[in-house]
Amino acid sequence: MAAAVTFAAPALPSLHSSSCSLPPLTHRSLSFVAFTSPTITKLSFHRSSRRFSSAPSTSVFSIKAAAAAADKKRVLVVNTNSGGHAVIGFYFAQQLLSSGHEVTVLTVGDESSDKMKKPPFTRFSELVSAGGKTVWGNPAQVGDIVGTAKFDVVLDNNGKDLDTVKPVADWAISAGVEQFLYISSAGIYKPLDEIPHVEGDLVKDDASHVLVEKYMAGLSFSSWAVFRPQYMIGSGNNKDCEEWFFDRIVRDRPVPIPGSGMQLTNIAHVRDLSSMLSLAVENSAAANGKIFNCVSDRAVTFDGLAKLCAQAAGRELKVIHYDPKAVGIDAKKAFPFRNMHFYAEPRAAKEIMGWTSSTNLPEDLKERFDEYVKIGRDKKPMQFDIDDKILESLKVAVTV
Amino acid sequence: MARLVAMQPRQASPWASSSSPLLPSSLSEFSGAALSISLQKRRRTWQPKGALQVTASGAKKILIMGGTRFIGVFLSRLLVKEGHQVTLFTRGKAPITQQLPGESDQDYEDFKSKILHLKGDRKDFEFVKTSLAAKGFDVIYDINGREAVEVEPILDALPKLEQFIYCSSAGVYLKSDLLPHFETDAVDPKSRHKGKLETESLLDSRGVNWTSIRPVYIYGPLNYNPVEEWFFHRLKAGRPIPVPNSGVQITQLGHVKDLARAFVMVLGNSKASKQVYNISGSKYVTFDGLARACAKGAGFPEPEIVHYNPKEFDFGKKKAFPFRDQHFFASIEKAQRELGWAPEFGLVEGLADSYNLDFGRGTFRKPADFTTDDMILGKSLVLQS
């Protein structure tokens, strides 16, 4: 099936040479790889070039084939209005639009709400320029909001529990939606001695996302799939990730890291998540009934991430390790990642859909730092109350 | 002269210990059946069709450098069962063959009658060159080579060599903040394993059809590196397990039988030509988690774990812990994707296999030595009181 195909590749003819990192995101143009069939996925980036690349690819060509009428999908994204996952819907919508699909994004709440003054919502005009529709409202009333509009695919990138997702899923069934996709969370996996979290591993019995996943599975969608993300970076993010490190590094402050600093986490560029979702849309049969860890394929330690952020910023790094209990602070408030090994691998996406990761933290963090400086956040006055409490208890002097 | 080895679906694998009540029979049957199926599948894909093929015979004349201690013990059995002519090149210090725990007398006699031995010191390069040239081999499995210079005489002796399969090590990877290691990651030319790297480079430069396997930590019955044995000694003695620093360091163990199967799967496999493969277990584990897994596998209660700062001690030449004190794990997805190989042993099952066939029967390679433990525990006691 020939659908819209966008390639971002190094110089022809060899698709296996040189860098395959995607070009930096510019305001209007985004070249994402859209995998449309198994044969095309084979032409994806050769891993070695990505690992060794020191400079982003400068010779990029794109082929845009208009989607054949039969293959064009009408996609509804129900998007949260805040939090780490908000940016997923934005990238997904952009990628679908550039592949020639029709996209409507239904964001929770009001267009006039203060929450809309933060990214990615501040960039929603890009979706409209690309031919997408953006609407606002209560997902429980999704039928009323979209009216008679027909959709082939629905992505719920909003609900964490059944109460929130059920109305959307039920409506989707009644409206003849063929494929239902759900953004769940890798946080539902039971922490075990063996790592990583792999699709099929035990999940926490009381996790609310689990009930949603089970409910979806029991409905009669032609295709349904669940995506479990961890943390992500990327322009348009709604929640701080790498910024937490940059804030301290540019101000020559020590970076307080709980525990040993050896804890593993998974930080993906959000384009990895949108490419996986797009692949599922374009391979709905293969993706049917599957759980996908929606993450990059590398772990990084807390210390390692701090190091990479400092390298991206071209600054010195000082790390202080501390025991949250001994200091008397809640690590959840003091540090942006859960204080334990939390590492899932995207094995199902690779095996079932031939998906490949394009996250390149050293490169991606450089881009993120450039934007961090561009928006002037390095100069912004900031308080570091919790940090100060930690440093005080460890008797570490901070010269600012 | 095609020669097919009859494969029965439920053929007992060399390590299915049907006689052992400790090993769940379902696992041994599964091992045997899965082994047969995977070998059958592979044969179907590389069995030549038509008279244009140069070699119609499936059977190879194989030389294993080493083969009497650990990996080779299992690998040689698989190869012999496949119908290949297998020679072991060793100095003869260890017995050429030994009956494996759980191996039937008949299986052992059959293997013993077929395996060949070439006695020599591989450091005697002249002897290696002349003896190998005289005998001629189709395939070399180099299981014990450490330095590139050791491989040169082998290549010189066998200009028509079909394949050189090398046991390298994931220890060649440059330490990284981004894990797991993939085969394309940077390697460390200064590592303790640089001889392995230099060997890989030599193989590539000589234009020979080579395949390199990079295991992480290998475990299983007959392991001469005290990996699981180190834990078993302490568990048996009811002693706490001293783990350096936080205990959240992540390592990875791969069962020797899964490794042996991977070695067989690259034989005659054109996909494996000039390729490197990480081979290990499917999941990784923390140091603390491994202590608990060893206890589970061996049927001991959950152990007490004591963390310590290694910098506070001078252990001299003694090793206080069997693993490098860092995260160290590699992705096996390339082998899974390209070779259709997959590890059969999960960690706890694999440790149970090792325990039931080795340590649990009273056998081990290194006797227990709790000197460093006592240093650590003594200090801990002092700190507590």
Interface residues (C-beta under 8 A of the other chain):
Chain A: R47 S48 R51 F52 L192 D193 E194 I195 P196 V198 G259 S260 M262 Q263 L264 D297 R298 A299 V300 T301 D303 G304 L305 K307 L308 H341 R347 K350 E351 L361
Chain B: D177 L178 L179 P180 F182 T184 D185 A186 N245 S246 V248 Q249 I250 S282 K283 Y284 V285 T286 D288 G289 L290 R292 A293 H327 S331 E333 R337 L347
